[in-house]
Amino acid sequence: MLPGFARPQTTHKPQPKAAAGDHRLVSIKVTGGQRYTPDEIIAASGLKIGDTATEDDFKKATEELGKSGLFTNVSYSYAYSATGTKLDFQVADADKFVPARFDNFVWFSDADLIAKIHEVEPLFKGEVPVGGDLADRISDALQSLLLQHSLSAHATYIREGASHEGPIDAINFKADNVNIRIRQVSFPSAPADQIPDLAEAAQKLEGRDYLRSEVNAYVKSALLPVYLKHGFLKAAFAEPQAKVVQEDQDETQVDVDLPSTPGLQYKVSGFTWEGNSTFPTDKLQTLIRLQPAQTANAVQLQTDIEAVQKLYSTRGFMTASVKPEPVFDNANRTVAYKLEVHEGDLFHMGDLEITGLDVKTADRLREAWNLKPADAYDSSYPKRFIEQAWKLLPPKTNWTVSLHEGVNEKEKTVDVSLRYGIKPD
């Protein structure tokens, strides 16, 4: 039995032997579903009023509806009458749907794709159940579209989630076996004074293979910060829009529009701190270079927060975090930040491992190491130790050293590994 598909059940009263005319469908009724209209479900079944149909046809239609994954249960019942057959479908909607995403079907808009797929899959409206075979059917429909446009690409899909073991949050359809390159990028709706910075940040996109998912990732990591550092704290980018500008049998070139909504530009009105006890507020505030009345540079603020977290790690609080909660005053275009500190657990010095040196030298370094197992870990100590320990190493050798800190959440310790080597000539 397929996931999301209940074996169809047939219920009917004992019937006299049906005449040939009794097999003509005179009515089809659907009960139980909320997500789709009866007409949509009937269209998806493939049965039509006026058609001649037998119980085998009802079973086939029920199985196809069930295998789609759109329903957790599909059953039917029917009855003959003097005028023909009356058919009833009983359905129960599936409850887990995710968006269908089209990664690089640059020859069509999303609206066109959804409409064309809907023509052959009447129950598809842009979302796909996580189970069943509707994704396969959509992939087949996309393949037909590619062939109609004389494209050699092959339609595929993957189920995507935040992690390999986590829940599915989208089904991403892609055209394989095709070379699509980004020619240039533009920013419709962006403020004129921001376009030079956006264009500079987007230069690495030009010449790359086009995949909407990768462009979105680049937008988040490299382009959105352009807005954030200039105080546009609510800026957002819409989905990339690719337009085919040149095409031959070897390559398709596209220009990509990245529409955005900058929103208001904010200045900082002040900071408050909560949750800090190890360090006084005045000490922490000195690490925040962003000042009241300045443009709210969220990129700089994040860098400053990382400096605060680094300070906490020098006292053994290896998992300390600071969460900035912005409070917006849109009328005055200002933002006040509440900085919520979670200091976390105190970590102590764990094991020290020194490799790459002779036994005597390694022992000499261990004796010089001052952090003991009972001491709170100080993340700044290993680098200071490395700088001071060169004089303890054998002379006339170009030594290299790599540092690794292993944070043990269970034991609340930090293991340190120093790996020495000889720099090649």
Steps between C-alpha positions, in 0.01 A plus 500: 500500500648836399554774763209736512276255313226296653393200297174598325191348647190426297162505661187422308173322542434168324408592147304329228711433196564835335396572147755661270331839532523482879880558477462859382605740778212734584649655817830523688496625857799577727484524879756546778761725339564863594813589304355448152160557346294201386543612138881499538502151651264371231724647229803333660320165506478497122132401511233710331124503518362336189794259467445127512690370804527176694617413848850446361501864392391607849778294658760645264386859566505439876848351487634793297355753745640305794848455355534874445553555874238778500266293717542275801196300397302455179205265460196475280153359478260478208147404415318416180173671413261493211678797347858388565771477770537733796855516643608638838863573599589535869836670566708624794759770432870454574630756750864547400569705187813691398570755224607388154808696394630531146876543512600577143205473259599840361289464185177532702371717783391329820140596426524341154649182643231466765225563243640251248551230763148566630365418153621139533487477881180685600575476873840671474494865607862559595533266799589132514428235766812361666389145416351335194593528134371846408859628486575233237198607298605865520849404385346316204293808414811717514684255276223530242533880509874475443447270202235730353762775501759272337719505809728205578479564875369231734253587776592374848413588858625467856320525832670773703524567872712700741693179575524151352311353792253785554156555352454580131427870443488514118523292184746654257458424129802547276593471132816290472729456199484867407758780527341825627731795568431832667596787267417794724306592813279804557310644796157637409340699785828548688582857614733664251766569764511130596532359149880549467565301819248234401650472151850466641386229741323317215801484268588147612159381376572599141632209296376243751260218424144609573310320771238701687585322827867600471413858403272521806781374722737760352242775549468409867874483565634784283224734379261533792792618722543797263161622616552399863824693538323815378216477749234341278422246770178369348631466145394193309567351157233335288565184297762546224350553154705353215447601137654313208708744291705265284476131423670238287546124522790537743390773738208712618583846632268683736475844655383488860286761671518510879197702613523634853302697755743711706249634751586781741856601585557500877737671741594367844324653798669297775591166660390310809648178636337206676633173643864600555652434842863400428580833336345838585294677239756779464768247408284329239382828351861600423508214248201637311647746251160591361392820675166680554404737215708298254346311209398158631772287345375149580811340349726697734275415793534130429879535491487683835279227651755240392763701690279484811465123463877471460547696824273256681705208370806640678314432826397147406152576368550322169135496395412856599274676252358847453168548323420851372129581525421813295217730610399716205362853508383542141375854554849618593681235295701383799574166657584418863681173561442277799803272524401178674799312640486127566824421679455123502709249694853546628759279323831387650830399352493141372780294345811647339649314201832599345619315189779533245781556751746270673395374842731728698388817320134404528540443875670838533202667333252314720683621811481859371126475434330685787132412450416215736196268485330681789544840332228676304599483135647813344469500120765770468765296685603245230603771251699683769662172596599424140666842465696451824589134439719553193802542726441148638518335155820364343679793330592540133171342384207670330217366710130515418221440749126447467256547785179306551253554784250220563199618700348210695139596572438199721806534723508881480867495411719621213771266367795672333716347228825661381641338187857602415670447167800618300436758231625371163791688347 
